[in-house]
Amino acid sequence: MNRQAKGDLLKMRSEVNDEQVNYFLDLKDNSILINDLIGKEIALKHTGVIHCIKCGKVTKKSFAQGFCYNCMQTAPEADECVLRPNLCKAHLGVARDMDYAKEHCLKPHFVYLSNTGDVKVGVTRQSQIPTRWIDQGATSAVKICQTPNRHMAGLIEIHLGQHFTDKTHWRRMVSGQIDSTINMTEHREKAISLLNPEMLPFICEDDRVYQFNYPIQKYPQIPKSLNFDSQPEIKGVLTGIKGQYIMLNNELVFNIRRHNGYEVELMWESVD
């Protein structure tokens, strides 16, 4: 391996073209198109340093995908409504940071269904489409409702969560155990039929089904998850990328986003 870059891991950026999802890993001044490394041997080595993705301080342990303990307790990016939108109180004028809430909670949100192994219901900001679906490794997705704020979207999500899962089953997702014959339009119609009368005004007019293809040579049949807390270095031939996971040697998977803030050295074979 004759190329290398060093920096703090952050979740991979993604772009969609007509053929597939392209992934970029940004390490300091380097932006690396990871798709180009598929079929090549790579290595990721943790230096032992973890930085909080909010304040930048060194922390012994990472909380909530990248925060030090203090920022997990105080940062608006780590507020409870990030995981539980129905608990958002920004519409009542209550938030850790109202300026942040105005840009992230008091903006149009979508309730959607995505196929990540099961048909999953979720919530995301308008500006995060289609990034949110790609981060989940969804092969398809469809909008259900558009709401003026996060709280209302969360209430609809909780309601539909009685009939659809609200979790991504990562093992099914990274092993390709996804039923491609699922008719997302039919599931959308089912979801709409389940809405309460007060939710009907929020039905989204956009009923198109979004489709995503990922750069994968071969899915691991029995994926084995790796993490830096149990071993400081992972290496192997990159065989695929999906969601925020990279796949190595057709059997190993590593969640990039789970390691936000971990300082790493990335080494790879030249593709020149």
C-alpha positions as CSV (number, residue, x, y, z in Angstrom):
1,M,0.0,0.0,0.0
2,N,1.5,3.3,-1.1
3,R,-1.1,6.0,-0.4
4,Q,-2.2,7.3,3.0
5,A,-4.2,10.0,4.7
6,K,-4.7,10.9,8.3
7,G,-7.5,12.6,10.2
8,D,-10.7,12.3,12.2
9,L,-13.4,10.0,10.8
10,L,-16.7,11.5,10.0
11,K,-19.6,9.8,8.3
12,M,-19.1,9.3,4.6
13,R,-20.5,11.9,2.2
14,S,-22.6,10.5,-0.6
15,E,-23.7,11.5,-4.1
16,V,-26.1,9.8,-6.4
17,N,-25.8,9.4,-10.1
18,D,-27.9,7.4,-12.6
19,E,-25.9,4.2,-11.9
20,Q,-25.0,4.1,-8.2
21,V,-24.2,5.9,-4.9
22,N,-20.7,7.4,-4.7
23,Y,-19.0,7.6,-1.3
24,F,-16.4,10.1,-0.2
25,L,-14.3,9.9,3.0
26,D,-12.9,13.3,4.1
27,L,-9.7,13.2,6.2
28,K,-8.3,16.7,6.8
29,D,-7.3,18.0,3.4
30,N,-8.0,14.7,1.6
31,S,-11.4,13.8,0.0
32,I,-11.2,10.2,-1.1
33,L,-13.7,8.6,-3.5
34,I,-14.0,5.3,-1.7
35,N,-15.7,3.7,-4.7
36,D,-12.4,3.8,-6.5
37,L,-10.8,1.6,-3.8
38,I,-13.2,-1.4,-4.2
39,G,-11.1,-4.4,-5.1
40,K,-8.1,-2.8,-3.5
41,E,-6.5,-3.6,-0.1
42,I,-7.0,-0.9,2.5
43,A,-6.1,-0.5,6.2
44,L,-7.6,1.8,8.8
45,K,-5.5,2.2,11.9
46,H,-6.8,4.1,15.0
47,T,-4.1,6.3,16.6
48,G,-5.7,6.0,20.0
49,V,-7.0,9.6,19.9
50,I,-10.7,10.4,19.9
51,H,-11.9,14.0,19.3
52,C,-15.4,15.3,20.2
53,I,-17.1,16.2,16.9
54,K,-18.7,19.2,18.6
55,C,-16.0,20.9,20.7
56,G,-13.0,19.2,19.3
57,K,-11.6,18.2,22.7
58,V,-9.9,14.8,23.2
59,T,-12.2,12.4,25.0
60,K,-11.5,9.0,26.4
61,K,-14.9,7.7,25.2
62,S,-17.2,8.7,22.4
63,F,-20.9,9.1,23.2
64,A,-23.9,9.2,20.8
65,Q,-21.7,8.7,17.7
66,G,-19.0,11.3,18.3
67,F,-19.6,13.5,21.3
68,C,-17.7,13.9,24.6
69,Y,-19.9,13.4,27.6
70,N,-20.5,17.1,28.2
71,C,-21.5,17.8,24.6
72,M,-23.8,14.8,24.6
73,Q,-25.6,16.5,27.5
74,T,-25.6,20.0,26.1
75,A,-25.2,20.1,22.3
76,P,-28.3,20.7,20.3
77,E,-27.1,18.1,17.8
78,A,-27.4,15.5,20.6
79,D,-30.8,16.5,21.9
80,E,-33.3,13.8,22.6
81,C,-35.5,14.7,19.6
82,V,-32.7,13.7,17.3
83,L,-33.7,10.0,18.0
84,R,-37.2,10.7,19.1
85,P,-38.7,13.5,16.9
86,N,-42.1,13.3,18.7
87,L,-40.4,14.7,21.8
88,C,-39.3,17.8,20.0
89,K,-40.5,21.0,21.8
90,A,-39.0,23.6,19.5
91,H,-42.5,24.5,18.2
92,L,-43.2,25.5,21.9
93,G,-40.1,27.6,22.0
94,V,-38.2,25.1,24.1
95,A,-34.8,23.7,22.8
96,R,-31.2,23.5,23.8
97,D,-30.4,26.2,21.2
98,M,-33.4,27.9,19.5
99,D,-31.2,29.3,16.7
100,Y,-30.2,25.7,15.9
101,A,-33.8,24.5,16.3
102,K,-35.1,27.1,13.8
103,E,-32.8,25.6,11.2
104,H,-33.2,22.0,12.1
105,C,-36.5,21.4,13.8
106,L,-38.8,24.2,12.6
107,K,-38.2,23.3,9.0
108,P,-40.2,21.1,6.7
109,H,-39.9,17.4,7.6
110,F,-40.9,14.2,5.8
111,V,-42.3,11.0,7.1
112,Y,-41.2,8.2,4.8
113,L,-41.0,4.5,4.3
114,S,-37.8,2.9,3.2
115,N,-36.7,-0.7,2.4
116,T,-33.7,-1.5,4.5
117,G,-34.5,-5.2,5.0
118,D,-37.9,-4.5,6.3
119,V,-40.2,-1.6,5.4
120,K,-39.2,1.0,7.9
121,V,-41.0,4.3,8.8
122,G,-38.8,7.3,9.6
123,V,-38.5,11.1,9.7
124,T,-36.0,13.4,8.1
125,R,-35.6,17.1,7.2
126,Q,-36.3,18.1,3.6
127,S,-32.6,19.0,3.2
128,Q,-31.5,15.5,4.1
129,I,-33.3,13.8,1.2
130,P,-31.9,11.5,-0.2
131,T,-28.9,11.4,2.2
132,R,-30.9,10.0,5.1
133,W,-32.0,7.1,3.0
134,I,-28.6,6.3,1.7
135,D,-27.1,6.5,5.2
136,Q,-29.6,3.7,6.2
137,G,-28.6,1.6,3.2
138,A,-32.1,1.8,1.8
139,T,-32.7,0.2,-1.7
140,S,-35.9,2.2,-2.1
141,A,-37.9,4.9,-0.3
142,V,-41.1,6.8,-0.7
143,K,-42.5,9.9,1.1
144,I,-45.7,9.7,3.1
145,C,-46.3,13.1,4.7
146,Q,-44.7,16.6,4.7
147,T,-45.0,18.5,8.0
148,P,-44.0,22.1,9.0
149,N,-41.9,20.9,11.9
150,R,-40.1,17.9,13.5
151,H,-42.6,17.4,16.3
152,M,-45.6,16.8,14.0
153,A,-43.5,14.4,11.8
154,G,-42.6,12.5,14.9
155,L,-46.2,12.1,16.0
156,I,-47.1,10.6,12.6
157,E,-44.0,8.3,12.8
158,I,-45.1,7.0,16.2
159,H,-48.6,6.4,14.9
160,L,-47.3,4.5,11.8
161,G,-44.8,2.7,14.0
162,Q,-47.6,0.5,15.2
163,H,-47.7,-1.0,11.8
164,F,-44.2,-0.6,10.4
165,T,-40.8,-1.1,12.0
166,D,-38.8,2.0,13.0
167,K,-35.5,0.3,13.1
168,T,-32.9,-0.6,10.5
169,H,-31.8,-4.2,10.8
170,W,-28.2,-3.7,9.9
171,R,-27.3,-7.4,9.4
172,R,-30.0,-7.8,6.8
173,M,-29.0,-4.6,5.2
174,V,-25.3,-5.4,4.8
175,S,-25.9,-9.0,3.8
176,G,-28.3,-8.0,1.0
177,Q,-31.2,-9.8,2.6
178,I,-33.7,-7.3,1.1
179,D,-36.8,-8.3,-0.8
180,S,-36.5,-6.3,-4.0
181,T,-40.0,-7.2,-5.0
182,I,-41.6,-5.1,-2.2
183,N,-44.0,-2.7,-3.8
184,M,-43.3,0.6,-2.0
185,T,-46.3,2.3,-3.7
186,E,-48.6,-0.3,-2.1
187,H,-47.0,0.3,1.3
188,R,-47.4,4.0,0.9
189,E,-51.1,3.6,0.2
190,K,-51.4,1.3,3.2
191,A,-49.7,3.9,5.4
192,I,-52.0,6.7,4.2
193,S,-55.0,4.5,4.9
194,L,-53.8,4.2,8.5
195,L,-53.5,8.0,9.2
196,N,-55.8,9.7,11.6
197,P,-58.1,12.4,10.1
198,E,-55.9,15.2,11.6
199,M,-52.9,13.8,9.8
200,L,-54.5,13.7,6.4
201,P,-53.7,17.4,5.5
202,F,-50.0,16.5,5.6
203,I,-50.1,13.8,2.9
204,C,-47.2,14.5,0.5
205,E,-48.1,14.9,-3.2
206,D,-44.7,13.5,-4.2
207,D,-45.5,9.8,-4.6
208,R,-42.5,8.7,-6.6
209,V,-40.4,5.7,-5.5
210,Y,-36.7,6.5,-5.1
211,Q,-34.2,3.7,-6.0
212,F,-30.6,3.3,-4.9
213,N,-27.8,1.0,-6.1
214,Y,-24.7,0.6,-4.0
215,P,-21.1,-0.3,-5.0
216,I,-20.8,-3.9,-3.9
217,Q,-18.9,-6.7,-5.4
218,K,-20.4,-9.4,-3.1
219,Y,-22.5,-9.3,0.0
220,P,-21.1,-11.0,3.1
221,Q,-23.3,-14.0,4.0
222,I,-22.6,-13.9,7.7
223,P,-21.3,-10.4,8.4
224,K,-18.8,-9.9,11.2
225,S,-18.8,-6.4,12.7
226,L,-15.4,-4.8,13.6
227,N,-14.7,-1.8,15.8
228,F,-11.7,0.1,17.1
229,D,-12.7,-0.5,20.7
230,S,-11.7,-4.2,20.3
231,Q,-8.9,-3.9,17.8
232,P,-6.9,-0.8,16.7
233,E,-6.4,-1.7,13.1
234,I,-8.7,-3.3,10.4
235,K,-7.5,-4.2,7.0
236,G,-8.5,-6.3,4.0
237,V,-9.8,-6.0,0.4
238,L,-12.6,-3.5,0.1
239,T,-15.5,-5.4,-1.4
240,G,-18.5,-3.1,-0.9
241,I,-20.0,0.0,0.6
242,K,-23.6,0.4,1.8
243,G,-25.2,2.8,4.3
244,Q,-22.3,3.9,6.4
245,Y,-20.7,0.5,6.3
246,I,-17.6,-0.6,4.4
247,M,-17.2,-4.3,3.7
248,L,-13.9,-6.2,3.7
249,N,-13.0,-9.6,2.4
250,N,-16.6,-10.4,1.7
251,E,-17.2,-11.1,5.4
252,L,-16.1,-8.2,7.6
253,V,-18.1,-4.9,8.1
254,F,-17.0,-1.6,9.7
255,N,-19.4,1.2,10.6
256,I,-17.8,4.5,9.8
257,R,-20.4,6.7,11.5
258,R,-20.1,4.6,14.7
259,H,-16.5,5.9,14.9
260,N,-17.1,9.6,14.3
261,G,-14.2,11.6,15.8
262,Y,-11.7,8.6,16.0
263,E,-8.4,9.8,14.6
264,V,-7.2,7.3,12.0
265,E,-4.5,6.6,9.4
266,L,-6.0,5.3,6.1
267,M,-3.7,3.4,3.8
268,W,-4.6,2.0,0.4
269,E,-3.2,0.7,-2.8
270,S,-2.7,3.3,-5.5
271,V,-5.4,3.2,-8.2
272,D,-3.3,5.1,-10.7
